[in-house]
Amino acid sequence: MMNSATYPAHSYQDRRTRLETYFDRTASKTWEQLTSDAPVSKIRATVRAGRDRMRATLLSWLPHDMTGLRLLDAGCGTGALAVEAAKRGADVVAIDVAGSLVKIAAQRAPRDVKIEWRTGDMLDPALGRFDHVVAMDSLIHYRPFDIVAVLQGLTERTGGSLLYTFAPSSPALEVMHKVGKLFPRSDRAPAIEPVRERLLRTLVASAMPATSIGRGERVSGGFYTSQAMELLPQ
Ligand SMILES: C[S@@+](CC[C@H](N)C(=O)[O-])C[C@H]1O[C@@H](n2cnc3c(N)ncnc32)[C@H](O)[C@@H]1O
């Protein structure tokens, strides 16, 4: 197994650059459609339904009244979670590397909610400190060590909970993933990185001793599987 000493330091930046190209250009229209009410294929409908459930789960872990609380929507995409948090009174900063998605998010958002929309890296220190951070499906394309490094960076500037999701792995999924890597990908989509929950828990515990793992929930249905995890300051 690769450890942090042998892990390439450029891995995070490389993946982020690929994700920017993918979400900003290749998949921008598809993502715009998936995150709207427009009709989609049966397969995508299962993804939309799963994502709706995941968003509802994450929102249910945040305070109902967020007046005066600062929230970062890290990897906001087209902004659905940012809007819901802002409706609860949060001061929301919503950031994504894909500028075209941020533009759609800002156009879609109701006029009466105030959200600071930004294009850039969720780890930008200029964003400041937050009471809560949510990264819904924004880290599913990163490898375990990168996920943990991002979580570390985000917890350092978060006073309350950090909610994020990962793609849970199982031995069967890992085989499928390895076989998939043998074939050329026509849509240039960066692969989702399935992660074993136990490995992630071990890495989080050793890299962030001042953080405890709170609630967890797996949302699975049709072509969507994602697992939410809550990190809390001790
Ligand atoms: C699967 S989408 C999810 C979007 C949104 N959170 C949602 O659930 O609708 C992942 C998003 O994370 C963004 N992203 C990935 N890495 C990022 C990074 N390092 N900084 C900011 N955004 C990032 C991608 O551009 C993409 O829009």
PDBQT file of the ligand as one rigid body, heavy atoms in Angstrom, charges set to zero:
ROOT
HETATM    1  C1  LIG A 301     -19.972  15.720  -8.211  1.00  0.00    +0.000 C 
HETATM    2  S1  LIG A 301     -19.922  17.469  -8.228  1.00  0.00    +0.000 S 
HETATM    3  C2  LIG A 301     -20.914  17.897  -6.829  1.00  0.00    +0.000 C 
HETATM    4  C3  LIG A 301     -21.364  19.343  -6.825  1.00  0.00    +0.000 C 
HETATM    5  C4  LIG A 301     -22.230  19.762  -5.639  1.00  0.00    +0.000 C 
HETATM    6  N1  LIG A 301     -21.544  19.625  -4.378  1.00  0.00    +0.000 N 
HETATM    7  C5  LIG A 301     -23.506  18.982  -5.620  1.00  0.00    +0.000 C 
HETATM    8  O1  LIG A 301     -23.634  18.040  -4.853  1.00  0.00    +0.000 OA
HETATM    9  O2  LIG A 301     -24.373  19.292  -6.453  1.00  0.00    +0.000 OA
HETATM   10  C6  LIG A 301     -18.279  17.794  -7.635  1.00  0.00    +0.000 C 
HETATM   11  C7  LIG A 301     -17.908  19.257  -7.729  1.00  0.00    +0.000 C 
HETATM   12  O3  LIG A 301     -16.733  19.495  -6.972  1.00  0.00    +0.000 OA
HETATM   13  C8  LIG A 301     -15.950  20.451  -7.649  1.00  0.00    +0.000 C 
HETATM   14  N2  LIG A 301     -14.562  20.366  -7.138  1.00  0.00    +0.000 N 
HETATM   15  C9  LIG A 301     -13.748  19.291  -7.137  1.00  0.00    +0.000 A 
HETATM   16  N3  LIG A 301     -12.579  19.579  -6.558  1.00  0.00    +0.000 NA
HETATM   17  C10 LIG A 301     -12.650  20.868  -6.151  1.00  0.00    +0.000 A 
HETATM   18  C11 LIG A 301     -11.746  21.731  -5.465  1.00  0.00    +0.000 A 
HETATM   19  N4  LIG A 301     -10.542  21.318  -5.102  1.00  0.00    +0.000 N 
HETATM   20  N5  LIG A 301     -12.146  22.997  -5.190  1.00  0.00    +0.000 NA
HETATM   21  C12 LIG A 301     -13.382  23.429  -5.585  1.00  0.00    +0.000 A 
HETATM   22  N6  LIG A 301     -14.270  22.649  -6.244  1.00  0.00    +0.000 NA
HETATM   23  C13 LIG A 301     -13.923  21.373  -6.521  1.00  0.00    +0.000 A 
HETATM   24  C14 LIG A 301     -16.114  20.048  -9.117  1.00  0.00    +0.000 C 
HETATM   25  O4  LIG A 301     -15.765  21.083 -10.003  1.00  0.00    +0.000 OA
HETATM   26  C15 LIG A 301     -17.597  19.692  -9.152  1.00  0.00    +0.000 C 
HETATM   27  O5  LIG A 301     -18.408  20.784  -9.496  1.00  0.00    +0.000 OA
ENDROOT
TORSDOF 0
